[in-house]
Each structure stands twice: as structure tokens, then as C-alpha cells.
Amino acid sequence: MKERERYRIKDLLGAEAIVGSDVVVKGWVRTKRGNKNIAFLAVNDGSVIHSLQIVVDAVKLDKELKQITTGSCIAVAGKLVKSDGQGQNVEVQAASIVLYGAADPGSYPLQKKGHTLEFLREIAHLRPRTNTFGAVFRIRHAMAFAIHKYFNDHGFFYLHTPIITGSDAEGAGAMFHVTAFELDRIPLNAAGKPDYTQDFFGRSANLTVSGQLEGELGAMALGKIYTFGPTFRAENSNTPRHLSEFWMIEPEMAFYEIADNMDTAEDFLKYLIRYALENCSSDLEFLADMYDKELIERLKSITENDFVRLAYTEGIKILEQSGQPFEFPVGWGVDLQSEHERYLVEKHFKRPVILTDYPREIKAFYMKQNDDGKTVRAMDVLFPKIGEIIGGSQREDDYDKLKTRMKELNLSEKDMWWYLETRKFGTAPHSGFGLGFERLLLFVTGMANIRDVIPFPRTPKNAEF
């Protein structure tokens, strides 16, 4: 059976116009049931959450049926007919079946339903075959496509920033080191530390935690750019919200001030969620039914409401006057925790909040300083269930202020000379933000653990697949 003859199951379901036609379908058997005269196979090819029912003459195709079990991969040629069964408009009456690959029922781990998500993480090589992860990964694809489409349609250029870098955009230091040294023969300098001048890049190098700084360079020439790629954090965090390898979307925009940045972030998020609602309805309905009954209404609420714009100082006052027994004390100058962010969104305003003008001492060196000398033009977009989903700012474009701030934080001017030079040669107001792709997917899918929205999660002590 030639591949070009195959129909995707997504295209056949509801295809009453071609009822009576001969078709070929290929996929994996989800269930097999029947009696000695007739068998029913539910086949799924990954194109859609729903399976297609194959009706098989158990006498005519007895030899083939005996080899087919749950998990088997088959090709079926037959006639597309209207179905009398519930939950389906059409089915295929099999004329012939080819077994591509059998699945031993004694060892195939997806033989039965009802596996826990924790168990499925242990078989990441097979979990995409389940309904849950088929839905999640189709939505992941749709969101990636929508991200590129949004930026392309709004005049942004896609910039590939380096994965291997010598800078630490966040100043956090929790980075994976990259070296060509033999680890049992690392050359040392006079101080007894690794001599990176002898290493592959001639200096210490790491896996990137962000493409922002390089993205700013692109924006100062191309106007509007975005990055979309993998980033890495070497934090020993085993929580439902942390990964060691994850994907970031980071637009940077010349001539945008903080209000323009907030407008773009709100429009971008609404576009993505609207795209999911319009293009992933069957997968979202499945996930809502299985995991989060309020999912679709929560997604719609994002698209239907304007985001609140609130100064950090005002947010602190609301939290202090709330009477809530927060686990982490709240006061001016503290970095808000998820419980604080979610209170503002879920209980006080009951819609997304963009929090602005944070204390300079708790924000990164590159953020534009306000005239009050105490705050910076930062912005965090806060969502229900998630807390912070986007973090961004207007970037400091004043050479002297940026240089002074770096000195205050003991950041190496020697290592960051190239970043400073963009403020010397044709500086301009500019802004940007970062959206963690997996955090977006947590919100869109309603899943509770970030390990369940990426195909192969990288976490401490876990890099098997």
C-alpha cells in the first residue's frame, strides 16, 4: 500500500461526501473487540484525538486478526461507510489488512487504560500514543505555529541567537558549562582554577539561559525581532513548574516604550489563546473533560477581558490589605510569589494583571530606571492558575546609567563590552519580554505538571530519553 494512497483519519471522520469510496488508512490499534464473526478495531494515526472504527469480517480475515493486538501498527484497505454506532459518523469495512508491526500483549505497557501521568513519564518513548499526550503535543505544535505566524504577520524577523554563550543574561549563575576539556585532565592556571584560555572557545562558555541580550542587538538593526529556541537552567529544582531544558519566546522591539510592550504582550497572548480555541477544539475538549473542567471557560475569559495594568506599589497595598494568610510575607521591596500573583488575578481583579514599575533592587540590570530612582520599567503578566506567564521591561538605553548599574552588581564590563556599545552607537528606546513556552502550554492545556507539556522532560537526574 503506497503512502500517497493513505487518508488521514482526521480527514475521514465526518467525510460523508466520499462515503462509498475505497480508502486506505494506517495507524495504531487502540482497542480490539468483537466475536467469532465480526471484530471492531479502533485505529488512531495521531492526526486527531478521535479513532476510526474498522469493521472486520472475523472469518474472512481470521489469520490477520489473530496477529493484531492493542498497540499493533496496521494498514487497512476498505470501503468508507456510514456508521450506525454512537459517537462516529463513518467507519471502514475492511477488505484487507497488512500488519506492519505487532505489539506483544504481555509486555506492551499501554495494553490497559488508566495509567497515571507519573507512570507515563517513565515511558516517554511511548506516551505520545496515549490520548492525553497526543492532545498535548498537537496543541504544542499549534501554539508553535501560531507564535511564528503572529510575529511574521506583525512585521517581526526571526533571529537565531546562540545556544552556546559566554554571557549570563539573568545574572543567576545557574548555567550548564560547555567544555571540550577531558574532565579528568583539566588544565589549571596559576590560581589553580580551570584555564579556559586553552579550551575550545578560549574562554568559559555555557548553555544559554536567554536569547534576550543578543536579541536586543538584532532589534537595534532590524527594528523588531523575536527568538524562539531552547534555553537551559542548571537549578536543582524538582517542582511541577521547573525544567532544566525549556523553550523561550523573546521578542525585542526598537522604539517601543513600556506601554507599547504591554500592548504587544496582551495582544500576543490573546492571539495565541484564540488560535488554540479555534484550531484545537477537540483536543481541548478532551483535556477539559479529563483534567480540568473549567479549562475552556478560563481560556475564553482571557480573550474576552482587558488586562488590568497595575503599579507594583498599588499591588502591594492590595495584598497588605487583603487579610489573606499568605505563606510568604508581603511588603514593598519583596519579589512577589505565585500565591501573591494569583490572589491579584483570581480573587481581587478576576482577570489577568500586568504588574509594572518594580523596585530596581529586585530586577535585572538591563531594565530602564524610572525617574524616582527606586523603580524600573519592568512588567510581569500574571495569569490565573499560573501566576507570572510573561516577564519583560523597557530596556535601559542610557549608556552611563547602564554602566553604573552593572558596576553596582559587580557585572564584568569587560565581558559585556558589546552590549554596552549598542548604547554608545545609535542608542534608542527599546523593549522586550520573555514567554516560557511550556508555561504557556500549562495554561492552554490545563495540565498540572510542566513535565507533561514537553515531549522529553529534562530535570535533575533525568536525561534518559
N, C-alpha and C positions, 0 to 999 in steps of 0.2 A: 504494500500500500504506500503510495507516494505521499510525502508530506503536503504537497500542494493540493492534494485532494481532500485534506482534512478540514472539517468545520470546527471552530472553537465552540465549546459548549455555551459560552456567553452569547454567541450569535444564533444558536439554535433555539434556546429557550424563548418561547413566545414567537417563534418564526412560523406563524400559521401560513404565511404566504407560500412556503415551499413544502407544506405537508403533502405527502405522497412521493416526494423525491427520494432518490437514493443518496445516502450520506455516509461519510466516514468520520468517526470520532476516535480520539486517542486520549488515554488518561489512566488514572489510578483508581482501583476499586476501593470504594469506601465501605460498602456493605454488600453482602450476598445473602439472599433468602429465597425461599420457594419450596417446591415439592418435586416429586419424581417426573412430573410432566412439564413444569414451567419454572423458570428461575428469573429473579429480578436482581439486576446489578445496578448499584448506584455508582456512577463513574464521574470523577471530577478531574479537570485538566488544569486547574489553577486560574483560569480566566475569570471566574466568578465564584461567589460563595456557594451558589447552588450546584447540586449534582444533577446529572441527567440519568433518567431511568432507562436501562437497557432490558428489554424483554427477550428472553432466550428460550427457544424450544429445547427443553432439557433432554429429550430423546434424540433429536437430530444432532445436537452439539454436546452430547454427553462427554465425549473424550476431552474436549476443550474445557468444559465446566469443571471437571474433576481436578484440573490443574490450577484453577483460579481460586484465590483466597483474598481476604482483605489485605490490601497493600500491593497486590499484583498490578503490573502495568500491562495494559492491553490495547489493541486496536480493534474496532468494531466497524464492520460494513453492514448496512441495513437500510430499512425504509423509515423515514420520519413520519410518524402518525400522530393524530390527536390522542391525548391520554384521557382515560376515564378516571384515573386516580386523583386523589386530592393533592393540592399543592403543586401541580405541574400542568402545563398546557399541552406539552408534547412529550413523546418518548420515542425510542428507536426499537424497532423489531429487528433483531439481529439475524443476518443471513450468514455471516461468518465472523469468527473471532481469531485473532492472532495474539498469542501470549508473548509479550516482549521480555518480561521479567517476572518470575514468581516471587512470592514472599512467604517464607516458612512460617506457618501459624504458630509454631512452638517458640519462635524467637523474635518475631516481629513485634516491637514494643508498642505499636499503636493498634494492636488487634482489638482492644476494647476501648470504649469511650470513658470519659470521666477522669482523665489524668489531671493531676494538679499542675499548675504553672511551674512550680518548683521542680517537679519531675521532668517536665518538658525542657527546662533549661539544661538538664543533664544530657539530653539527646538533641542538641541544637541542629545536628545534621538532618534530623527527620521532622522537627516540629513545624517547618513550613507546610507540611502536608495536612496539618490539622485545620479545622475551620477557623479557629481563633487566629492562628498566625498567618494563614492565608489572607484573612481580612486585614490584619495589621500591616502586612508587608505590601499589599495592594494600596492601602491608604498611604503608606510611606512613599511609594512610587508617585502617587498622585500629588502629594504635597511637594515632592522634589520637583516635579514637572511644573507645578503651579508657581513655585518660587522663581524658577528661571523665566517662566512666561511673564510674571508680574514685572520683574526687573527689565526684561527685554522690551516689554510694551511701554515702560516708563522711561526709556532712554538711558538705562544703565549699561555699563560694559562689565562683562565677567572677567575678573582679574584672578589669575592663579598666583597666590602668594606661597612662599616656601614652606615646606613641611619641616625641613632641617634649618635651624636658625641659631644665631648667636645671641639673640635678644630675648628678654622675658617681658612680654607686654604687660603682664599683671604685677610684676614685681614680687610674685609669691614664692618663687624658688622651687616649687614642687614640679620639677621637669624631669623627663627622661633624657639621660645623656646619650649622645651618639659618638661612638669612637671606633676607630679601626685598630686600636691597640690590642695586642694579645693580653687578656686580662691577668694572666699570671706573669706577664713581663712588661709592666707599665714603666716607662722611663720616668725618673723623678728629676726635679730641678734642685737647685741648691737648698731650697727651703723644705725639701722632702715631699713636695706635692707633685702630682702628675704634670709632666712637661708637655703641655698641649701644643707647643711650637713644633713638636715632632709628630703630631697627629695628622690625620688626613687633611683637615681643613686649616691646619696651622694655628688653631685656637680651639677653645672649648665650644662644643656645639650641642644642641638639644633638639628634641622634637617640639614643635611649636605648641603654644597654648592659645594662640590667637593670630589671625592674619591682619589685625587692625592696623598696626603701625605701618606695615608695608602697603596696606590698603589706602592709608592716608596719602602716601606718595603717589599712588595712581590717581586719586581724586584731584590732586593738585596739578594734574596734567590733562586728565580726560574728563573732568567735571564730576561725573557720577559713576562709581564702580560698585561692585559687590563681590565678595568672596563666598565660596560655599565649599567647604572641604573639611577633612578630618583634623581634629585637634586632640591634644594629649595632656593629661594631668597625672602626676605620679603621687597623688594623695592616697594614703591608705584608708580609704573611706568605703565601708561596706554598708551602704544605705540604699533605700529604694530610689534615691534621686541622683546617685553618682555613678559615673563610668570613668574608666581610665582612658578610653578612646571614644570620642563622640564627634558629632559634626556640628559646625557652626556656620551661620549665615551672617555676614557682616558687611552691610552697605556703608560707604563713606561718600559724602556729598560736599563738594566745594560750594561756597556761597550760601550754605544752609546754616541758619542760626537755630537756637534750641526749639523755638516754636515750629519751625519747618520740620525739624527732626521728629517732634512729637506727632505732627500731622502725618508724616510718612509712616511712622511705626503703626499708628492706628489704622490707616488705610490698608497697609500691608497685611496686618493680622486679620482684618475683616475680609479682605480679598481671599486669603488662604482658607479661612473657615467657610466662607460662602462657596468656594470651589469644592471643598470636601462635601458639603451638604448637597451640592448639585450633581456631583460626579461619583460619589462613593456611598450612595444611599443604602444599597443592600448590605454592604459591609458594616456601615454604621448601625443599621437596624439590628443586625445580628449581635454586634458588640453591646448595644444598649440592652437587648434582651438578656444577654448572658452575664454582663458585668456591671452595667451602670444604667439603671432605668431612666435617669434624668439626663443622660448624655445629649440627646438630640435637642432637647429644650434648652440646655445650657449653651450649646453651640449657637443656636438661633438667637439667644439673648445677647451674645457678643455682637452679632451683625446688626441687631436692631436698636442698640443703645449707644449713645455717645459716651466716650470715656471721660471720667472725671479728671480734671487737672488740679493737682493739689500740691502746695508747697510742703516740703518736709516738716517745717516748723509747725504748720497747721495740723499736719498728720499726727505729730507728737502730742499736740494738745488734745486732739480727739481721743487718742489712745490713753492718755493720762486720765481723762475724764470719763472713760468708758465704764469703770468699775469692774473690768474683767480681771480674773486672777491669772494673769499671764505667767508662764513658766519663767520667761526671761524678763527682768525688769526693763521698763521703758523710760527713756528720758532724752532730752536734747543731747545729741552727740553720739548716741548709740547707733550701731548698724542694725536695722530692723531685721527681725527673724520672721520666718514664714508665718508664725501664729499672728504676728502683728499685721503683716501684709494681708493675710486672709480675713482678719477682722474688718479691716477697712473696706475690703471688696465685698465680702459675703454678708456682713451684718450691718455695717454702717451705711454704705452707699448702695449696696446690692447691684453693682455693676463695676466694670474694670476701672482702675485708677492709674493715672500716670503721676507718680510722685517726683517732684523736682526740687532743685536747689538744696542739695545735701550739704552737710558740713564738709569742708575741704579735707579735714583730717582723716576722714574715713573713706575717701575716694582716691582714685588713681591720679598720678602726677600730671597726666595729659589733659585733664578736664579744665575747661575755661573758668577762670576765677571771676566771681562776681565783685562788684564794687564795694560790697560790705566787708571784704577781707576775711570773711568767715565761711562763705559757702561757694559752691561751684555749680555750673550749669549742667548738672547731671540729671538724668531721667531714668526711672525704672517703671516699666509697665507691669502692673500687678493684675493677675487673673484669679478667678475662683478656683479652688482646689490646688492650684499650683503655687500661688504667690508670685514672685518675680518671674516673668517669662522673657522679658527684654530688658537689657541694661545698656545705656548709652549716654552720650553727652555731646555738648558742643565742645570742640577740641580747643585747647589753648593755642592761639595763633601769635601771641606776643613772645618774641624771642627772649627778652630779658626775664619775663615772668616765668616762662617755661624752664629756663636755665636755673633760675633761683630755686624753683620748686624741686627740680632734680637734685640740686645741691643739698636742700633740706632733707631729702630722703636718701642721701648717700648713693644716688644712682650715678653710674660712670658716664661722664661726659665724653670720655674717650671712646667708649663702646657705642654711644648713641649720637655721634657727630653727624651722621647722615640724617637723622630725624630732626635735629636742631637746625640743620642747614635749610630745610624747607621753610623755616620761619625767617631765614635771612634773605632768601632769594624769592621774591614774589609771594609773600605770605598772603593769606586770605581767610576770612571766616569759613569754617567748615565743621561739619558734624557727622555723627555716625552712631550706629548701635550694633549690638550683637544679639542674635536669637539662637538659642540652643535648639537644634533640630529635634533631638529626642525629647526635650521638654515640651516643644510644640506638639509632638506626637502623643505624649502622655495626655495632653489636654484633649486632642482631637479624637483619640481612640477610647478614652475613659479607662485605660489600663492603669494599674496602681504602681507598678514597678518598672523603672526605666530599662531594666534588663529585657523587658518583654516588648520593646518597640524598636530594637536593633537586631539584625539577624544573628550576629555573633558577638555577644557582650564581652568586653574586656574589663575585668575587675581584678582586684588583688587576688592572687593565687589562681587565676582563671584565664588561660590563653590556649585551651586545648584545641578548639575548632578553628 
